[in-house]
Each structure stands twice: as structure tokens, then as C-alpha cells.
Amino acid sequence: MSRETVLVTGASAGIGLALAGEFASRGHPLLLVARSADRLKEIAADLRRRHGTASEWIAADLSRPQAPQELFEACQRRNLEVDILVNNAGVLWEGEFDGIALERHLNLLQVNIAAPTALAHLFLQPMLARGAGRILNIASTSAFNPVPSLASYAASKAYLLSWSEALNLELRERGVTVTAVCPGFTETAMIAQEGRKPMTLPLVPNLTPEQVARESYEACMTGRALHINGLMNRLAVQGMKYQPFWLRREMVGLIEKWGI
């Protein structure tokens, strides 16, 4: 049983909740972060009851630019040492780019890009001082290709992927590992917005949050730079990888019309 303390953003539902449960089941003390204080309090109590691990929480809205700094300072006031940072919180808006309000695009960029960048920069300094730490970034298979109707989301995940792999190279000799995991569509509220049919891809089954959490935990703890969740997703990404860029764009466009 490891005693590394884990901070999980977006811990109130979906993949974040499953990640919290996975780390707790392995004996890790937790710091849960999301917007709803009531929900976090309930989850923390449940994890303590089921796994006997310390579970604390801090309510924070990562769409606010100042939230990462406030979260870091709150941890310092509580004398909480974060050994593993899990950047899971994310936003997805589906639809044509011009049909989505500018405010929503900017909100997505703040949560999906600016917040994890800020949190990693803040919590990395104590990790480097200790000579040990882990950062787990939840990207997406959307990171590998442009995706119509998910243009801003896919671009934000492409940033997370590239940034994570660069940090992995920068930090691997300094005691800190950085892992990007790339789930495909996962059965969460995020992919079934506003009562719509859940997003899917042809011939690729949607993952469960628990499956994503198990694979992500193993990738993080072994210090792997990249892990694509689900065999069919790995095959799909590999298949697209060797196609010319123009063909990849056209294929993704056809898949979007056919499968989502």
C-alpha cells in the first residue's frame, strides 16, 4: 500500500470519481477537488468508509483563472503535501464552432488547458524540491486528430498530450514522472449532453470510467509517458497514425458524420 497523497481535479463524477476510488482502493490519501462542496463531502466520507484512507476535499471552480493559485495556497495552509497531481477536470461542448457561444469556448480553454498548466507549475516546485512526484494528465484519443463538432475540445486535448510528453522528457531525470492517458468515449454525462444520444465511434465500444481509472493508475504508477485506454482505441489510433494528414482529416470528418 502506497502512502503518496493524490490530488484529483474533477473528482465529483465520471472518470474523476472513478480515479478517486481507484487510488483510495490502493491506500492513497486523497484531496478531492471539484465545484460542489456538498458532493465532495459526501464522496470523501464514502471513500473513508469503504477504504479506510484519509480523504479531504476543497471546492474550487477551475474555470476561474485565479482558482489554481487559490487551491495551491489552500493546500499550503493545511500542510498538505501533494505527491501525485491528477489533472482530470475537463469541459466538452459539442456542435459547430460558430454555433457554440464564445464564452463556452473560452471556458473550455481555461478548464482544459490553463488550469492544468497552472496546477502543474505550482505543484511541480515542491515535487522537484523533494526529488519525487507524479503528474497524471487525462487527455483523449481526440488529441491525435482534428475532430469536427469537437474542434476546441480536441485541440485542447492535443495540447495536453504534447505538453505532457514534453514534460516527461524534461523531468524524467529529476524524479518526477508525467503521464498522459487518452481514453476514447467513456460512459459519462460529458458525452451525453442535454439529453442527446451518447457519442460513440463505429466498431469501438465506449469505455467505463472504472476501466479508464484502472489503466490510468497503472500507467501513472509505472511512469509511462503515454497510455491509450482500451484495445480498440489503441488499434484505431495506430491505424490512423500511418495515414497521410489529408486522408486523416477526411476520414475523421466521415466518422463524425457517421458515428457521433
Secondary structure by P-SEA (a helix, b strand, c coil): cccbbbbbccccccaaaaaaaaaaaabbbbbbbcccaaaaaaaaaaaaaacccbbbbbbbcccccaaaaaaaaaaaaacccccbbbcccccccccccccccaaaaaaaaaaacaaaaaaaaaaaaaaaaaccbbbbbbcccccccccccaaaaaaaaaaaaaaaaaaaaacccccbbbbbbbbccccccccccccccccccccbbbbcaaaaaaaaaaaaaaccccccccaaaaaaaaaaccccaaaaaaaaaaaaaccc
